[in-house]
Amino acid sequence: MKIGMVGLGRMGMGLTRRARDGGHEVVGYDRNPDVSDVASLEELVAALPAPRVVWVMVPSGDITESTVSDVAALLSPGDILIDGGNSNFRDSVRRAHQVKPQGLHYLDIGTSGGVWGFEVGFCLMIGGPREAFEHVEPLLATLAPPDGYGHMGNSGAGHFVKMVHNGIEYGLMQAYAEGFDLLQASEYPLDLHEIAGLWGQGSVVRSWLLELLEGALEEDPRLEQLRAYADDSGEGRWTVKESVDHAVNASVISQSLFARFTSRQEDPFAMRVIAALRNQFGGHAVKSQ
């Protein structure tokens, strides 16, 4: 396929590189001219064959709102507009309705994989019209690992599933953080890096997150170079709100979100674990001591 990619940051560039390595042609646009293939959105759209496929990969919020609007204004009936960022699923439903009168197909794609996605593949959760999903399926099959993508349902479903995915991620990271906090506080001279590696071999708590923690502890055995500050990107908050609206007990996810708030006033080891994990899997910025 030949597609346009708007936003060539960590994730956008990873998607672009993986697509190109898989034989697809990608025309990239970014506000940074050093990485952009074209000088404007107009040039990007003009370079694509009909029906055009434009994938927007920019931070959620106002920048996604304005970028989607700008791209939609340049597209024609039958074209496909994709939002692969971490948008609120309700915003995705609204945007899909907004562009429908133009004859555009809107796909919301929850994208997981972080900075490792280029190497191992991105897990893709897709919402929107089935025919649009099927049109871009050859691209999705390239971007994802085997069995790593799926059509979740109507508009918003992809970003809803990704929101819950990120809420679960909060809880998993918090459990590791608290456990390793207890290990480092014990009277035993424990090697935390060794324990993380040990648990990765057949233990019921083994996971990719644990492998990433092992890597972080190898670089900094007591995470002393990190300030115990862990931000939240929004999806944890949205998950908690949805749990309240649907009367679903999400106490673990809720507490893991609140624990991140605590990190902004204190400097506990548990929050250094969270900061290290976010940096390892997503390349998220960390604060040094």
ZAFI-754894 format. One record per residue (C-alpha): residue number from 1; chain; x, y, z. Coordinates in pm, 1 decimal. Layout:
% ZAFI-754894
{num=NUM cadena=A east=X north=Y up=Z}
...
This chain:
% ZAFI-754894
{num=1 cadena=A east=0.0 north=0.0 up=0.0}
{num=2 cadena=A east=92.4 north=365.7 up=-24.4}
{num=3 cadena=A east=-13.8 north=573.3 up=274.9}
{num=4 cadena=A east=53.7 north=906.6 up=440.1}
{num=5 cadena=A east=185.6 north=927.8 up=797.2}
{num=6 cadena=A east=130.4 north=1252.9 up=986.6}
{num=7 cadena=A east=354.3 north=1275.8 up=1292.5}
{num=8 cadena=A east=701.4 north=1122.5 up=1287.0}
{num=9 cadena=A east=783.2 north=1105.6 up=1656.0}
{num=10 cadena=A east=880.6 north=786.2 up=1839.1}
{num=11 cadena=A east=569.0 north=589.9 up=1747.6}
{num=12 cadena=A east=502.8 north=747.8 up=1408.8}
{num=13 cadena=A east=858.1 north=686.0 up=1294.3}
{num=14 cadena=A east=849.6 north=329.4 up=1424.9}
{num=15 cadena=A east=530.0 north=259.5 up=1231.4}
{num=16 cadena=A east=675.4 north=422.0 up=921.4}
{num=17 cadena=A east=996.7 north=222.7 up=931.6}
{num=18 cadena=A east=817.8 north=-107.3 up=991.8}
{num=19 cadena=A east=572.1 north=-39.4 up=708.1}
{num=20 cadena=A east=854.0 north=46.8 up=469.0}
{num=21 cadena=A east=1052.1 north=-259.9 up=567.5}
{num=22 cadena=A east=740.3 north=-463.4 up=486.8}
{num=23 cadena=A east=721.6 north=-329.0 up=132.3}
{num=24 cadena=A east=472.8 north=-44.6 up=177.2}
{num=25 cadena=A east=536.3 north=309.4 up=59.5}
{num=26 cadena=A east=494.7 north=578.9 up=324.1}
{num=27 cadena=A east=492.2 north=952.1 up=265.7}
{num=28 cadena=A east=566.3 north=1117.8 up=598.0}
{num=29 cadena=A east=485.9 north=1466.6 up=722.0}
{num=30 cadena=A east=608.4 north=1626.1 up=1042.9}
{num=31 cadena=A east=642.4 north=1982.0 up=1164.1}
{num=32 cadena=A east=1012.9 north=1908.5 up=1195.0}
{num=33 cadena=A east=1143.5 north=1952.6 up=837.7}
{num=34 cadena=A east=1449.7 north=1741.6 up=917.1}
{num=35 cadena=A east=1240.8 north=1422.6 up=926.4}
{num=36 cadena=A east=954.6 north=1517.6 up=693.5}
{num=37 cadena=A east=927.1 north=1385.9 up=336.9}
{num=38 cadena=A east=701.3 north=1670.7 up=226.7}
{num=39 cadena=A east=667.6 north=2034.5 up=321.0}
{num=40 cadena=A east=292.6 north=2039.9 up=391.1}
{num=41 cadena=A east=-19.5 north=1833.0 up=444.1}
{num=42 cadena=A east=-132.9 north=1945.7 up=99.3}
{num=43 cadena=A east=177.6 north=1788.7 up=-56.7}
{num=44 cadena=A east=125.3 north=1468.5 up=140.8}
{num=45 cadena=A east=-235.4 north=1427.5 up=25.9}
{num=46 cadena=A east=-143.2 north=1512.2 up=-334.3}
{num=47 cadena=A east=119.2 north=1235.7 up=-332.5}
{num=48 cadena=A east=-129.9 north=959.9 up=-245.1}
{num=49 cadena=A east=-342.8 north=752.2 up=-483.0}
{num=50 cadena=A east=-718.8 north=730.1 up=-432.9}
{num=51 cadena=A east=-865.6 north=607.4 up=-210.3}
{num=52 cadena=A east=-613.2 north=785.5 up=9.0}
{num=53 cadena=A east=-510.4 north=647.9 up=347.5}
{num=54 cadena=A east=-372.7 north=900.0 up=597.0}
{num=55 cadena=A east=-258.8 north=784.9 up=941.4}
{num=56 cadena=A east=-240.4 north=1057.1 up=1208.4}
{num=57 cadena=A east=5.1 north=978.0 up=1489.8}
{num=58 cadena=A east=27.2 north=1284.2 up=1712.0}
{num=59 cadena=A east=-27.8 north=1343.6 up=2086.9}
{num=60 cadena=A east=-386.7 north=1329.1 up=2209.6}
{num=61 cadena=A east=-580.3 north=1644.8 up=2280.5}
{num=62 cadena=A east=-583.8 north=1971.7 up=2091.0}
{num=63 cadena=A east=-310.9 north=1872.0 up=1847.2}
{num=64 cadena=A east=-503.8 north=1562.7 up=1739.1}
{num=65 cadena=A east=-822.2 north=1768.8 up=1708.6}
{num=66 cadena=A east=-661.5 north=2028.5 up=1483.8}
{num=67 cadena=A east=-460.6 north=1778.0 up=1278.6}
{num=68 cadena=A east=-759.5 north=1553.7 up=1207.9}
{num=69 cadena=A east=-960.6 north=1858.0 up=1104.7}
{num=70 cadena=A east=-684.6 north=1986.3 up=876.0}
{num=71 cadena=A east=-631.4 north=1648.9 up=709.2}
{num=72 cadena=A east=-1004.6 north=1581.2 up=667.7}
{num=73 cadena=A east=-1047.0 north=1912.7 up=485.4}
{num=74 cadena=A east=-800.2 north=1792.8 up=220.2}
{num=75 cadena=A east=-946.2 north=1446.1 up=161.2}
{num=76 cadena=A east=-1213.4 north=1326.1 up=-80.2}
{num=77 cadena=A east=-1509.9 north=1087.8 up=-50.8}
{num=78 cadena=A east=-1393.2 north=729.0 up=-7.5}
{num=79 cadena=A east=-1063.9 north=823.8 up=158.6}
{num=80 cadena=A east=-965.7 north=670.0 up=493.0}
{num=81 cadena=A east=-851.9 north=877.4 up=790.3}
{num=82 cadena=A east=-682.8 north=693.5 up=1078.6}
{num=83 cadena=A east=-614.4 north=819.6 up=1429.7}
{num=84 cadena=A east=-354.6 north=587.3 up=1580.9}
{num=85 cadena=A east=-280.3 north=794.2 up=1890.9}
{num=86 cadena=A east=-415.9 north=767.6 up=2244.2}
{num=87 cadena=A east=-736.3 north=962.1 up=2187.0}
{num=88 cadena=A east=-1034.9 north=940.3 up=2417.3}
{num=89 cadena=A east=-1274.8 north=695.3 up=2254.0}
{num=90 cadena=A east=-1563.2 north=939.1 up=2287.3}
{num=91 cadena=A east=-1365.4 north=1193.3 up=2084.2}
{num=92 cadena=A east=-1312.0 north=924.5 up=1821.4}
{num=93 cadena=A east=-1685.9 north=859.2 up=1796.9}
{num=94 cadena=A east=-1750.0 north=1232.4 up=1757.0}
{num=95 cadena=A east=-1481.9 north=1275.6 up=1490.4}
{num=96 cadena=A east=-1610.5 north=976.1 up=1294.3}
{num=97 cadena=A east=-1955.8 north=1137.5 up=1283.0}
{num=98 cadena=A east=-1807.1 north=1473.5 up=1185.8}
{num=99 cadena=A east=-1624.6 north=1341.9 up=878.0}
{num=100 cadena=A east=-1896.1 north=1099.7 up=765.8}
{num=101 cadena=A east=-2093.4 north=1366.0 up=571.1}
{num=102 cadena=A east=-1776.2 north=1422.5 up=365.4}
{num=103 cadena=A east=-1785.0 north=1056.4 up=265.2}
{num=104 cadena=A east=-1469.4 north=981.6 up=465.8}
{num=105 cadena=A east=-1406.1 north=657.4 up=655.4}
{num=106 cadena=A east=-1262.2 north=708.0 up=1003.7}
{num=107 cadena=A east=-1066.0 north=439.0 up=1186.5}
{num=108 cadena=A east=-957.1 north=471.0 up=1547.6}
{num=109 cadena=A east=-660.2 north=242.7 up=1609.9}
{num=110 cadena=A east=-529.7 north=178.2 up=1958.3}
{num=111 cadena=A east=-157.6 north=124.5 up=1911.1}
{num=112 cadena=A east=55.4 north=-57.3 up=2168.6}
{num=113 cadena=A east=420.9 north=-153.5 up=2150.0}
{num=114 cadena=A east=605.6 north=161.6 up=2246.8}
{num=115 cadena=A east=958.0 north=210.6 up=2124.5}
{num=116 cadena=A east=992.3 north=-167.1 up=2074.9}
{num=117 cadena=A east=709.0 north=-184.9 up=1823.7}
{num=118 cadena=A east=936.9 north=-138.2 up=1525.6}
{num=119 cadena=A east=1135.9 north=-446.7 up=1621.4}
{num=120 cadena=A east=868.9 north=-684.6 up=1756.9}
{num=121 cadena=A east=552.0 north=-542.9 up=1600.6}
{num=122 cadena=A east=267.6 north=-323.1 up=1721.5}
{num=123 cadena=A east=-48.4 north=-457.7 up=1881.3}
{num=124 cadena=A east=-333.8 north=-285.2 up=1697.7}
{num=125 cadena=A east=-695.3 north=-250.3 up=1818.6}
{num=126 cadena=A east=-917.0 north=-112.5 up=1542.4}
{num=127 cadena=A east=-1256.0 north=56.8 up=1555.9}
{num=128 cadena=A east=-1462.1 north=188.4 up=1266.2}
{num=129 cadena=A east=-1623.4 north=70.8 up=941.6}
{num=130 cadena=A east=-1539.3 north=-289.4 up=859.2}
{num=131 cadena=A east=-1483.6 north=-212.6 up=490.0}
{num=132 cadena=A east=-1220.7 north=47.5 up=576.8}
{num=133 cadena=A east=-1053.4 north=-198.3 up=812.9}
{num=134 cadena=A east=-1041.0 north=-461.2 up=537.6}
{num=135 cadena=A east=-895.7 north=-209.0 up=292.6}
{num=136 cadena=A east=-597.4 north=-132.5 up=520.4}
{num=137 cadena=A east=-559.3 north=-489.6 up=650.8}
{num=138 cadena=A east=-245.9 north=-559.7 up=441.4}
{num=139 cadena=A east=-78.4 north=-268.1 up=618.3}
{num=140 cadena=A east=-201.3 north=-379.3 up=960.5}
{num=141 cadena=A east=-69.2 north=-729.8 up=901.7}
{num=142 cadena=A east=275.1 north=-581.8 up=834.6}
{num=143 cadena=A east=275.3 north=-351.3 up=1135.5}
{num=144 cadena=A east=158.3 north=-614.0 up=1386.3}
{num=145 cadena=A east=315.0 north=-940.4 up=1498.8}
{num=146 cadena=A east=126.3 north=-1261.2 up=1405.3}
{num=147 cadena=A east=-231.6 north=-1241.4 up=1540.3}
{num=148 cadena=A east=-148.0 north=-895.5 up=1676.1}
{num=149 cadena=A east=-433.5 north=-691.6 up=1528.1}
{num=150 cadena=A east=-811.5 north=-711.1 up=1528.2}
{num=151 cadena=A east=-1130.3 north=-524.6 up=1443.8}
{num=152 cadena=A east=-1296.7 north=-440.6 up=1776.1}
{num=153 cadena=A east=-1622.9 north=-295.3 up=1644.4}
{num=154 cadena=A east=-1779.4 north=37.7 up=1551.1}
{num=155 cadena=A east=-1619.2 north=379.6 up=1584.0}
{num=156 cadena=A east=-1451.6 north=430.0 up=1921.5}
{num=157 cadena=A east=-1414.3 north=59.5 up=1996.8}
{num=158 cadena=A east=-1044.2 north=53.7 up=1911.8}
{num=159 cadena=A east=-957.4 north=341.5 up=2141.1}
{num=160 cadena=A east=-1188.1 north=207.2 up=2413.3}
{num=161 cadena=A east=-1006.6 north=-126.2 up=2418.0}
{num=162 cadena=A east=-670.0 north=55.0 up=2417.6}
{num=163 cadena=A east=-786.4 north=270.1 up=2710.2}
{num=164 cadena=A east=-866.7 north=-37.8 up=2917.9}
{num=165 cadena=A east=-537.2 north=-195.2 up=2806.0}
{num=166 cadena=A east=-351.6 north=105.2 up=2945.9}
{num=167 cadena=A east=-552.5 north=92.9 up=3267.8}
{num=168 cadena=A east=-445.4 north=-268.6 up=3316.9}
{num=169 cadena=A east=-88.8 north=-163.6 up=3240.1}
{num=170 cadena=A east=-108.6 north=87.4 up=3526.5}
{num=171 cadena=A east=-208.8 north=-188.2 up=3768.6}
{num=172 cadena=A east=58.6 north=-431.7 up=3652.6}
{num=173 cadena=A east=334.1 north=-175.1 up=3684.8}
{num=174 cadena=A east=214.1 north=-72.4 up=4029.8}
{num=175 cadena=A east=220.8 north=-435.0 up=4149.8}
{num=176 cadena=A east=579.9 north=-477.1 up=4032.6}
{num=177 cadena=A east=670.9 north=-141.5 up=4186.1}
{num=178 cadena=A east=532.6 north=-230.2 up=4528.6}
{num=179 cadena=A east=687.6 north=-576.8 up=4526.4}
{num=180 cadena=A east=1033.9 north=-450.5 up=4438.5}
{num=181 cadena=A east=995.4 north=-169.8 up=4689.8}
{num=182 cadena=A east=944.5 north=-434.3 up=4959.1}
{num=183 cadena=A east=1240.3 north=-637.7 up=4832.6}
{num=184 cadena=A east=1477.1 north=-341.5 up=4846.6}
{num=185 cadena=A east=1351.6 north=-246.4 up=5195.4}
{num=186 cadena=A east=1416.9 north=-591.3 up=5349.0}
{num=187 cadena=A east=1700.1 north=-683.2 up=5583.2}
{num=188 cadena=A east=1849.7 north=-909.8 up=5316.0}
{num=189 cadena=A east=2114.8 north=-786.1 up=5069.7}
{num=190 cadena=A east=1901.0 north=-879.8 up=4770.3}
{num=191 cadena=A east=2012.7 north=-835.2 up=4410.3}
{num=192 cadena=A east=1702.3 north=-689.8 up=4247.8}
{num=193 cadena=A east=1836.3 north=-734.3 up=3895.8}
{num=194 cadena=A east=1899.6 north=-1102.9 up=3964.5}
{num=195 cadena=A east=1550.4 north=-1149.2 up=4107.2}
{num=196 cadena=A east=1385.5 north=-982.6 up=3807.4}
{num=197 cadena=A east=1578.2 north=-1218.3 up=3578.9}
{num=198 cadena=A east=1493.8 north=-1520.2 up=3795.7}
{num=199 cadena=A east=1122.9 north=-1444.5 up=3795.8}
{num=200 cadena=A east=1133.6 north=-1416.1 up=3418.1}
{num=201 cadena=A east=1219.8 north=-1786.8 up=3393.2}
{num=202 cadena=A east=902.5 north=-1990.7 up=3439.9}
{num=203 cadena=A east=751.0 north=-1781.6 up=3719.9}
{num=204 cadena=A east=378.1 north=-1708.9 up=3711.1}
{num=205 cadena=A east=459.7 north=-1334.7 up=3731.3}
{num=206 cadena=A east=690.1 north=-1337.4 up=3427.5}
{num=207 cadena=A east=603.9 north=-1082.2 up=3160.2}
{num=208 cadena=A east=752.9 north=-840.0 up=2910.1}
{num=209 cadena=A east=725.2 north=-564.8 up=3170.7}
{num=210 cadena=A east=936.4 north=-774.0 up=3406.3}
{num=211 cadena=A east=1196.7 north=-819.1 up=3132.4}
{num=212 cadena=A east=1206.1 north=-443.4 up=3086.1}
{num=213 cadena=A east=1248.2 north=-393.5 up=3460.7}
{num=214 cadena=A east=1535.3 north=-640.6 up=3456.0}
{num=215 cadena=A east=1699.9 north=-428.3 up=3187.4}
{num=216 cadena=A east=1647.5 north=-108.6 up=3386.1}
{num=217 cadena=A east=1795.4 north=-265.7 up=3700.6}
{num=218 cadena=A east=2096.1 north=-387.4 up=3504.8}
{num=219 cadena=A east=2168.3 north=-28.4 up=3403.9}
{num=220 cadena=A east=2098.9 north=117.3 up=3749.6}
{num=221 cadena=A east=2068.2 north=-153.8 up=4023.3}
{num=222 cadena=A east=1888.9 north=71.4 up=4274.0}
{num=223 cadena=A east=1742.6 north=316.4 up=4021.2}
{num=224 cadena=A east=1935.3 north=588.8 up=4198.8}
{num=225 cadena=A east=1969.9 north=797.1 up=3883.5}
{num=226 cadena=A east=1593.3 north=841.7 up=3854.0}
{num=227 cadena=A east=1371.7 north=1082.5 up=4037.1}
{num=228 cadena=A east=1058.9 north=906.8 up=4166.2}
{num=229 cadena=A east=820.3 north=1098.4 up=3942.8}
{num=230 cadena=A east=568.2 north=914.6 up=3723.9}
{num=231 cadena=A east=335.7 north=1110.1 up=3498.2}
{num=232 cadena=A east=2.3 north=982.1 up=3366.5}
{num=233 cadena=A east=-88.9 north=1031.0 up=3003.6}
{num=234 cadena=A east=-466.9 north=1041.8 up=3050.8}
{num=235 cadena=A east=-583.0 north=692.1 up=2967.0}
{num=236 cadena=A east=-562.0 north=575.2 up=3327.8}
{num=237 cadena=A east=-790.7 north=862.3 up=3429.4}
{num=238 cadena=A east=-1035.0 north=781.2 up=3148.9}
{num=239 cadena=A east=-1041.6 north=414.8 up=3252.5}
{num=240 cadena=A east=-1121.7 north=505.4 up=3612.5}
{num=241 cadena=A east=-1397.3 north=742.6 up=3500.6}
{num=242 cadena=A east=-1553.6 north=476.4 up=3280.0}
{num=243 cadena=A east=-1541.3 north=227.0 up=3567.7}
{num=244 cadena=A east=-1739.1 north=474.0 up=3780.1}
{num=245 cadena=A east=-1988.6 north=543.0 up=3500.1}
{num=246 cadena=A east=-2047.3 north=169.5 up=3449.5}
{num=247 cadena=A east=-2036.2 north=80.0 up=3822.1}
{num=248 cadena=A east=-1743.9 north=-158.1 up=3766.0}
{num=249 cadena=A east=-1497.0 north=-217.6 up=4049.7}
{num=250 cadena=A east=-1158.8 north=-106.7 up=3916.8}
{num=251 cadena=A east=-994.1 north=-52.1 up=4253.7}
{num=252 cadena=A east=-646.9 north=-175.5 up=4152.0}
{num=253 cadena=A east=-635.7 north=49.1 up=3845.7}
{num=254 cadena=A east=-772.0 north=341.3 up=4048.7}
{num=255 cadena=A east=-512.2 north=298.0 up=4323.3}
{num=256 cadena=A east=-230.9 north=271.6 up=4069.3}
{num=257 cadena=A east=-341.1 north=604.4 up=3921.5}
{num=258 cadena=A east=-354.0 north=768.0 up=4263.8}
{num=259 cadena=A east=-8.6 north=630.5 up=4344.2}
{num=260 cadena=A east=131.1 north=828.0 up=4052.3}
{num=261 cadena=A east=-11.0 north=1143.4 up=4204.3}
{num=262 cadena=A east=182.1 north=1060.0 up=4523.3}
{num=263 cadena=A east=503.7 north=1042.2 up=4322.3}
{num=264 cadena=A east=481.8 north=1413.6 up=4256.1}
{num=265 cadena=A east=528.2 north=1501.9 up=4622.5}
{num=266 cadena=A east=765.1 north=1229.4 up=4743.2}
{num=267 cadena=A east=1055.9 north=1019.4 up=4619.0}
{num=268 cadena=A east=964.0 north=655.4 up=4693.1}
{num=269 cadena=A east=1152.1 north=367.7 up=4531.1}
{num=270 cadena=A east=825.8 north=224.7 up=4393.9}
{num=271 cadena=A east=780.6 north=532.8 up=4178.5}
{num=272 cadena=A east=1135.9 north=500.5 up=4046.9}
{num=273 cadena=A east=1035.7 north=151.4 up=3927.9}
{num=274 cadena=A east=731.1 north=300.9 up=3751.0}
{num=275 cadena=A east=944.4 north=574.8 up=3593.8}
{num=276 cadena=A east=1201.3 north=318.3 up=3477.6}
{num=277 cadena=A east=936.0 north=93.2 up=3322.5}
{num=278 cadena=A east=767.6 north=380.2 up=3136.0}
{num=279 cadena=A east=1105.4 north=483.2 up=2996.2}
{num=280 cadena=A east=1195.1 north=126.8 up=2898.5}
{num=281 cadena=A east=878.7 north=34.3 up=2708.9}
{num=282 cadena=A east=765.5 north=370.2 up=2577.7}
{num=283 cadena=A east=1067.0 north=595.4 up=2575.5}
{num=284 cadena=A east=880.1 north=830.2 up=2807.2}
{num=285 cadena=A east=1090.2 north=1109.0 up=2955.0}
{num=286 cadena=A east=1239.4 north=1058.7 up=3300.0}
{num=287 cadena=A east=1358.8 north=1307.6 up=3557.0}
{num=288 cadena=A east=1714.8 north=1261.3 up=3686.0}
{num=289 cadena=A east=1810.8 north=1309.7 up=4047.6}
